[in-house]
Amino acid sequence: MLADSIVALTILSILIAWYCVNERQLQSQMRHANQEVMLARIAKEATDQFMIDHQKRKFNQKGYQVMVSEQAVQIKQNEQLMFAVTKQ
């Protein structure tokens, strides 16, 4: 009887640990996806503005440095390239 309880408790503990790890991974993926959407939105706004006035720009938005030109849009954070779209 005691062995059955220990086995059940072990299985339950493994399942709880597995659930916690998966939940943490899901939250991490959601944060990353939200950041990608925000960066894509910033890039779209920058390219839309470029299409209106055709001027190269460098500006800061939401903690990111955005550089837009005829050939590319680059978004950096602390000199690390976070998002880029180039024209080919």
Buried (B, 14 or more C-beta within 10 A) or exposed (E): EEEEEEEEEEEEEEEEEEEEEEEEEEEEEEEEEEEEEBBBEBBEBBBEBBEEEEEEEEEEEEEBBBBBBEEEBBBBBEEEEBBEBEEE
